[in-house]
Structure formats: structure tokens, C-alpha cells
Amino acid sequence: MQPAKGYRIGMDGALLAAACAGSAPRGKALELGCGAGGAILSLKARCPDLALTGIEREPVYAGLARENAALNGNAEVTVIEGDIGAGFKTFGLDRFDLVFSNPPFFDDPDTLRAPHDAKRPAWIADDGLGAWLDFALAAVKDGGDIVFIHRADRLADILTGLSSKAGSFRVRPIQPFIEKEAKRILVWGKRLGKAPLRLLPPLVLHDRGDRKHTPEVDAILRGAQALGW
């Protein structure tokens, strides 16, 4: 269940869940900004033994995430209402093996036409992208994984923001068509990782044939395969 108007679950959340599953996560995972629960419940379906917690600032979406978890038989998925900008220490949580997020794509309201009021919290990061990166670094265990999906033009900001305490980065561009430049990027990193950065082959969403998606993406969206690193 999700609102008829406002932020709705889409491709980014589905790819985020598939990317997290591709790292074969174990233990406990945390989603920053879980919305109505699309990504966190997709990951739970792929990795049923993974203990999952979501943080969501907006009470309506947090309530929907809890309802959706119950509807999908995942009552053990925990959803906490809270603001990422307050910092990880304010939540009193133990650190996690995996932290993942599809954060708001903009942190300057003047860079885009004002979104519908119901979409604003999902589009505008009031505390800036840096607050989400700092939260992830504080929330993940040493040796744990961080996975973000974001705009391709924020790649440098993401790597810079995480590099103080994380490394071993892997970056996968996401292209709408093979001949088009990437609009999204998936970034995987490891807290205290030291391996060199790897730029992986792009994930191409569509081809020019009759299919809606490329065979690889179709298999990912149907749960037939994860998005490997």
C-alpha cells in the first residue's frame, strides 16, 4: 500500500534491494528513509533470514511501512520514526552489518521546480546528502557494507563523503539505454575497506526492441537474480 499521490515506489528502490541482495548480506540491516517499505520488504523477500530495520521521518509513510510488513507476513521488520538529520547516536541502536538508502536526490530546493507537497520529503534532503552519508558511516559496523543509489552527478560527493571511514568502493552506472549516459549510480562500500575502487559494467534498463526492459533487468525485477558486485 502506498499513497495515490506523493512519493511512490519505483525502479530505484527495486534496484537498491537487488544490489543489497547481491552482496549476500547476513545479520542485521538498516534502511535510511524506508518510505512505505518497498525496498526493505523487497530485500526481506530476497533474504528472509536478514533482520531488517527501517528509519522513516514521515509518520504516514512509517505507518504504511508497518502495515505493508504485516501484510507480507514480515511482522519482525522494525520501522522507527525519526529524522536522519538528528544523527545515529540519538536513536540508541547497535550498529548494523549493512546500511542502505535511496536518499532524497536534491538538497537545494532552488535547483528544481517545487515538487508536490506530498513528494517534498522524498525529493529534498533538508540536512543535505552529507547527513545521510555521515549517518550511514556511524550506523555500520567495521567491515560492514554501505549501499546507496543516487543521481550520477553526485558520485563525487558520495565518494568524498564516505571516504573518511570507508573504502573498497564499487560503482555501477545505470543507463536508460546503451547509448545514453548514466542517470543513476549504485555505490557499494565497506567501512574501513582498503581495496581499490572498481568501476563495474553499466546496468542498461531498456533496449530498442519490444520488451519493456532488457533481459537482465527483467530478471532482476522479477526476483530471478540479484544485482551482483
N, C-alpha and C positions, 0 to 999 in steps of 0.2 A: 504494500500500500504506500502511496505517495501522493502529495498534493496535485490536484489538477492543474494548478498554476504555481509557478515558482520553480525552484531547482528540482530537476528530475534526474533519475539515474540514467546514465548513458554509457557510451563506449569507454570513456576514460576509467570509470570505476571498474568495469569488467576487465579491462586490460591490467589494471593495477592488481586485482585479485589474482589473475592468471600469472602475473610476474612474481608475486609473492609465493605462489604455489611452486613456481619454477625453482625457487631456492630451497625446496624441501624443508620448510620450517618445522621446528619442534618446540615444545614448551609453551611459552606464553607470547601472545602478540597483541599489539596495541595499534588501533587506527585513530589518527588525529582528524577530527571533523568527519564523523561517520555518517552524517545526514540521516536518511531514512533506513540505512543499513544495507544498501545494495552491495558494496564491495565487501564488507565484513561478513555478510551472510554467504556471498559467493565463495569467499575464501574458506569459510566453515564447511561448505558443501564439498570443496576440493580436499580439505584437510580436516576431517572430522575430529581427530584427536587433539587438535590445536586449541588451547584455551584462549579465548578472544575477549578483548575489552575495547569498547569504543568511547571516545570523548566527543560530545556534541554540545555546542553552546546554546543552540536554539531549542527551547522546550518542546515545541511542536514536533520537530524532527526527532528529537531524542525519544519522545513518546511513540512515534511511528516505528523507530528502530526496535524498541522493546516489543511492540505488537508484532512486528514482522518476524522477530526472532521466535516469539511464541508460536506464530502461525506456521513457521517452518520447523517446529519441534526442537528449537535450539534455545530453550529457556536458560541454559547455562551461559549464553553470551551476555556479557555485562555491558550496560550502557550508562555512562556517567555524564551528568550535565556539568559543564564547566567551560571556562574560557582558556584557550591555548595561551593567550597573552599573559595570563597570571603566572605561568611558569610551572614546570613539572613538580617542584618541591611542594607547592601548595596543595597538591592532590593526595599526598601521603601514600603513594603507591610504591611497591617494589619495582625494580627495573625489569625490562622485558627482553626476550630473545629476538624479537622482531618488532620494529616500528615502521608503519607505512602510512601514506597520506596522499590524497588528491586535494591539496590546499586551494584556497581561493586564488585565481590566476592573476588578480590585479591588487596592487596596494596603493594606487593613486587614483582616486575617483575621477580626476580630471583627464585621465588617459582614455576614457571610453564614455560613450553615451550612457546616461544614468540608467541602470537596469530596473526592471520591475521591482517594487519594494520587497516582494517575496523572494526574489533572487539575490538581493544585495548581499546577505551574509555569506552566500556561497561564491560570490564573484569578487568581493572586496575583502582583503585581509587587513583589518583595521590596524593591527600591530605590525604589519609588514611581513614579508616572507621570512625574514631573519628570525622572527619569533617562533615560527614553525620549525625551522631548522635547529634552533637552539633547544627547543623542547624535545625534538627527536634525539639529539645528542645526549641530553640529560636522562631521557627515558630508557635508552637501550643499554644493555649490559656490555661490558668489554667483550669484544669478539662477536657481538650481535649484529644483525642486519638492519639496514635502513633502506626503504624503497619509496621513492617519490615519482609521481607523474606530474608533469608541468609543461608550460609553454617552452618551445625550443629556444626562444630568445632569452630565457632565464637560466640557461645551462651554466654559464659562468658564475652567476650569483649563487646557484645551488652548490657547485663545487667549492667555491670560495667559502661559503657559509659552513660547510661541513668539514672542510679540510683541517681545521684546528684539532679535531679529535677523531677523524675518520679517514679512511683511505681505501685502497683496493677497489677503486671505482670502476663500474661497468656502465656504459651508456648505450642505450638502444634508441635510435631515432625512429619516429613513427611518421610515415609518409602517407598522404591520402592516395596518391598514385605513384608509380615508379619514377615518373619523370618530374614529379613535383617535390619541392623542398619540404623537409620535415616541419610540421606544425607543433608536434608534441615530442617529448623525450621521456623515457623511463630511466631513472638513475638508481643504481644499486650501489651501496657502500657498506663497509664493515667498520664498526667502531674500533679504533686502533689498528686498522688494516694498513699494511705496508706495501702491498703488491702494486705494480704499475697500473696506470689507468688503461682500460681496454675499451675501444670504440667498436661496438658489435654491428653486424649487418642490420640494415633497417627492417622494420616490420612494415609491409605495404598493405594498406587496408583494402583497396579496391583495384580491380583491373578494368579493362575496357570491354569485357565480354558481357554476357547476360547475367552473370552472377552478381549478387549484391556485394559480396566480399571475396577476397582471394581465398583459396582453399585453406591456407594456414590459419587465417583469421577466423574463417567459418568454424574450423575445428576447435580453435581456442574458445570462441563464444559458446559453442555447444558443449564445452566441458570435456571434449575428447582428448585434449592435450593442454599442457601448461605452456607458459611462455618462458623458455629456458634462457639461462645466462651463460 
